[in-house]
């Protein structure tokens, strides 16, 4: 099977689109985007980080986006203020998103004939619902929103405008999504929290009758899980970005523009501030507060409140600089032990004693 021909553009057209200044041949044809290492003669690449300077002399790219004119390069350059953002802007030009398959549905409603929609559900005429999707009673789907194959939207759920829900995403009863929310395949919004009480040696399940509220411009990775509140809401505020396999417990609140990498887990009723950054596999205990702008290095285990701007790592999480100093000291323990043993032997010889084993 042959690959469909990709569109190509003159470099001058591309430069005009990103408001850049051309140095070199503006008639070069560009048909794709690629990294410095992988680019070919018909690809546009970019240079924005000094760590990749060694690749400049080896790249086969047909043209480059650069933050300033680079000497001793044979390929044409387009100088822009932020090459990375410009490459991102050009992605839709070279790789347009294909229209979803709605199984030959009417263009008016764009409902697959293989989907199921409750009679009381309200779906905007320009929304798209893929095959095997389920939209429950009294649910509402906003304008231009896409529900991929197998998506489940529960009773009374609300999904705003311009959202994209990937294959097999689950949004359970009563949960609410704002506009421009992206949820990747397999994520579950609104499952019960891990709420149990021990009575007479057995665990009693607590009913969870709260909801999940997700504000505008949030992106949630594949197979993430966000639990509904026991009472009240679990809240993900505007601009939050959650990676794949992140777990958010019941009644957690995450404030604006916080980012969280894969396999991180947040225990119930924890409150996280604005612009917090968490690396992969960070864990937070329940009922703590994380201040605005805090940073948690990958695999941090946070067991208490963090002040705004804190930078922590390790378990239990401590100030990152302190952890680095401790790690450096640990690396010297072998030499220190040898030195102590040597000093003990010298003292023993002076005293005429037998040196004890320093272990």
C-alpha positions in Angstrom: 0.0 0.0 0.0 1.5 3.3 -1.1 1.6 6.2 1.3 -0.5 9.2 0.2 1.4 12.1 -1.2 2.0 14.8 1.3 1.5 18.5 0.5 4.5 20.6 -0.2 5.1 24.3 0.1 7.8 26.8 -1.0 10.0 27.9 1.9 9.0 31.5 1.2 5.3 30.6 1.8 6.3 28.9 5.1 8.4 31.9 6.2 5.4 34.2 5.5 3.2 32.0 7.6 5.5 32.1 10.6 6.5 35.7 10.1 10.2 34.8 9.6 13.1 36.2 7.7 14.6 34.0 5.0 18.4 33.6 4.5 19.0 31.5 1.4 16.8 30.0 -1.4 13.1 30.7 -0.7 12.0 28.4 -3.6 13.1 25.2 -1.8 10.1 22.8 -1.6 9.3 21.5 1.8 6.9 18.5 2.4 7.5 17.6 6.0 8.8 18.4 9.5 11.5 16.4 11.2 14.3 16.5 13.9 17.8 17.6 13.0 19.0 14.0 13.2 16.2 12.5 11.1 15.5 15.2 8.5 15.9 14.7 4.8 16.3 17.1 1.9 12.5 17.8 1.7 12.1 18.4 5.5 12.0 21.5 7.6 13.8 21.2 10.9 14.6 23.6 13.7 17.4 24.5 16.1 16.4 26.0 19.4 18.7 24.4 22.0 22.5 24.6 22.3 22.5 20.9 23.4 21.8 20.0 19.8 24.5 22.2 18.3 26.6 19.1 17.4 23.8 17.9 15.0 23.8 21.1 12.9 26.9 20.1 10.8 25.4 16.6 10.2 21.7 17.4 9.4 20.4 16.7 5.9 17.4 19.1 6.4 16.3 21.1 3.4 15.8 24.2 5.5 16.0 25.2 9.2 14.0 27.5 11.5 16.6 29.2 13.7 16.5 31.9 16.5 19.3 33.9 14.7 21.3 33.4 11.5 23.8 30.6 11.8 27.0 30.9 9.9 28.7 28.0 7.9 25.4 26.3 7.1 24.6 25.5 3.5 20.9 25.0 3.8 18.5 28.0 3.8 17.4 29.4 7.2 14.2 31.1 8.4 15.0 33.3 11.4 12.1 33.4 14.0 11.9 34.4 17.6 10.8 30.9 18.8 11.6 28.0 16.4 10.0 25.4 18.5 6.6 27.2 18.7 6.8 27.8 14.9 7.3 24.1 14.2 4.3 23.4 16.4 2.3 26.0 14.5 3.2 24.3 11.1 2.2 20.8 12.2 -1.4 21.3 11.0 -0.2 22.6 7.7 1.8 19.4 6.9 -0.2 16.9 8.8 -3.9 17.9 8.8 -6.1 15.9 11.2 -8.2 13.5 9.2 -12.0 13.7 9.5 -13.3 11.1 12.0 -15.1 8.1 10.7 -18.7 8.3 11.7 -19.8 5.3 9.7 -21.5 7.3 6.9 -23.7 9.3 9.3 -25.6 12.4 8.2 -23.4 15.4 8.0 -26.0 17.4 9.9 -25.7 15.4 13.1 -22.5 13.3 12.5 -23.8 10.5 14.6 -22.5 7.0 13.7 -25.3 4.5 13.0 -23.4 2.3 15.5 -23.6 4.7 18.4 -26.4 4.9 21.0 -27.8 8.2 22.2 -30.5 8.5 24.8 -33.6 10.3 23.6 -33.2 13.0 26.4 -29.5 13.7 25.5 -28.7 17.0 23.8 -26.0 16.8 21.2 -25.0 19.9 19.1 -25.6 19.5 15.4 -21.9 20.0 14.6 -20.7 17.5 17.2 -19.4 14.1 16.0 -20.1 10.8 17.7 -18.1 7.8 16.6 -19.1 4.1 16.4 -20.0 2.3 19.6 -20.2 5.5 21.6 -22.8 5.7 24.3 -24.4 9.0 25.4 -26.6 8.6 28.5 -29.9 10.2 29.5 -29.9 14.0 30.0 -26.2 14.3 28.9 -25.2 17.3 26.8 -22.4 17.5 24.1 -21.2 20.9 23.0 -20.4 22.3 19.5 -17.7 20.8 17.4 -16.9 18.2 20.1 -15.6 14.8 19.0 -16.5 11.6 20.8 -14.2 8.8 19.4 -15.1 5.1 19.0 -16.4 3.5 22.2 -16.6 6.6 24.3 -19.1 6.4 27.2 -20.8 9.5 28.5 -22.9 8.9 31.5 -26.3 10.2 32.7 -26.4 13.9 33.2 -22.7 14.5 32.1 -21.9 17.8 30.5 -19.2 18.2 27.8 -18.4 21.7 26.4 -17.4 23.0 23.0 -14.4 21.9 20.9 -13.5 18.9 23.1 -11.8 15.7 21.8 -12.4 12.4 23.6 -10.3 9.6 22.3 -11.3 6.0 21.9 -12.8 4.3 24.9 -12.8 7.4 27.1 -15.3 7.1 30.0 -17.0 10.2 31.5 -19.3 8.9 34.2 -22.6 10.2 35.5 -22.8 13.9 36.3 -19.2 14.9 35.5 -18.7 18.2 33.8 -16.1 19.2 31.2 -15.4 22.7 30.0 -14.4 23.7 26.5 -11.3 22.6 24.5 -10.7 19.7 26.8 -8.6 16.8 25.3 -8.8 13.4 26.9 -6.7 10.6 25.4 -7.7 7.0 24.9 -8.8 4.9 27.8 -9.0 7.6 30.5 -11.8 7.3 33.1 -13.4 10.4 34.6 -15.6 10.0 37.6 -14.9 6.5 38.9 -15.4 6.0 42.7 -12.6 7.0 45.0 -10.7 4.6 47.2 -13.0 5.3 50.1 -13.4 2.6 52.8 -13.8 2.5 56.6 -12.8 -0.5 58.7 -15.6 -1.9 60.9 -15.4 -5.2 62.8 -12.3 -6.2 60.9 -13.9 -5.7 57.5 -13.9 -2.8 55.0 -17.1 -0.9 54.5 -17.4 0.9 51.1 -18.3 4.5 51.2 -20.7 5.7 48.5 -19.3 8.4 46.3 -22.0 10.8 45.2 -19.9 13.8 44.1 -18.7 14.7 40.6 -15.6 15.6 38.7 -15.4 19.2 37.3 -12.8 19.8 34.6 -12.4 23.4 33.4 -11.3 24.8 30.0 -8.1 23.9 28.1 -7.3 20.8 30.2 -5.5 17.8 28.6 -5.6 14.4 30.2 -3.3 11.5 29.1 -4.2 7.9 28.1 -5.4 5.6 30.8 -5.5 8.4 33.5 -8.1 8.0 36.2 -9.8 10.9 38.0 -12.1 9.9 40.9 -15.3 11.6 41.7 -15.8 13.3 45.1 -17.2 11.4 48.0 -19.4 14.5 48.5 -18.8 17.6 46.5 -16.3 17.7 43.6 -12.9 16.7 42.4 -11.8 19.8 40.5 -9.2 20.2 37.7 -8.9 23.9 36.9 -8.1 25.7 33.6 -5.0 24.7 31.7 -3.9 21.7 33.8 -2.0 19.0 31.8 -1.9 15.5 33.1 0.2 12.8 31.5 -0.6 9.1 30.9 -1.4 6.9 33.8 -1.9 9.7 36.3 -4.3 9.0 39.2 -6.2 11.8 40.9 -8.0 10.8 44.1 -11.4 11.9 45.4 -12.0 15.6 46.3 -8.6 16.7 45.1 -8.3 20.2 43.7 -5.6 21.1 41.1 -5.3 24.8 40.3 -4.5 26.4 37.0 -1.6 25.5 34.7 -0.2 22.7 36.8 1.5 19.9 34.9 2.0 16.4 36.1 4.1 13.6 34.4 3.3 9.9 34.0 2.4 7.6 36.9 2.0 10.3 39.4 -0.6 9.8 42.1 -2.5 12.3 44.3 -4.3 11.1 47.4 -7.7 12.3 48.4 -8.6 15.8 49.5 -5.1 17.2 48.6 -5.1 20.8 47.2 -2.5 21.7 44.6 -1.8 25.3 43.7 -1.2 27.1 40.4 1.8 26.3 38.0 3.0 23.4 40.1 5.3 21.0 38.2 5.5 17.3 39.1 7.9 14.7 37.5 7.0 11.1 36.8 5.9 8.8 39.7 5.5 11.6 42.2 3.3 10.6 45.1 1.3 12.9 47.4 -0.4 11.8 50.6 -3.9 12.9 51.5 -5.1 16.2 53.0 -2.0 18.3 52.2 -1.5 21.6 50.4 1.0 22.3 47.7 1.8 25.9 47.2 1.9 27.8 43.9 4.9 27.2 41.7 6.2 24.3 43.7 8.4 21.7 41.8 8.5 18.0 42.7 11.4 16.0 41.1 10.5 12.6 39.6 9.7 9.9 42.3 9.3 12.4 45.1 7.2 11.2 48.0 5.5 14.2 49.5 4.1 13.6 53.0 3.5 17.2 54.2 2.5 20.7 53.0 4.9 22.5 50.5 5.4 26.2 50.6 4.9 28.2 47.4 8.0 27.9 45.2 9.4 24.8 47.0 11.7 22.5 45.0 11.8 19.0 46.5 12.9 15.5 45.7 13.4 12.1 47.4 11.4 10.2 50.0 10.3 11.7 52.2 10.6 14.8 50.0 13.1 17.3 51.2 14.6 20.5 49.6 16.2 19.4 46.4 19.6 21.0 47.1 19.7 19.3 50.5 19.0 15.9 48.8 21.8 16.6 46.3 24.3 17.4 49.1 23.3 14.2 50.9 23.8 12.1 47.8 27.2 13.6 47.2 28.2 12.8 50.8 26.9 9.3 50.5 29.3 8.7 47.6 32.3 9.6 49.9 31.3 7.1 52.6 33.6 4.4 51.2 36.6 6.7 51.4 35.6 8.0 54.8 35.3 4.4 56.2 38.7 3.5 54.8 40.2 6.7 56.4 38.5 5.9 59.8 39.9 2.4 59.7 43.4 3.7 59.0 43.2 6.2 61.8 41.9 3.5 64.2 44.9 1.2 63.3 47.3 4.1 63.9 45.8 4.9 67.3 45.8 1.2 68.2 49.5 0.9 67.4 50.3 4.0 69.5 48.3 2.5 72.5 49.5 -1.0 71.9 45.9 -2.2 71.5 44.4 -4.5 69.0 42.2 -2.4 66.6 38.6 -3.3 66.6 36.7 -4.1 63.5 35.0 -1.0 62.2 32.7 -3.1 60.1 
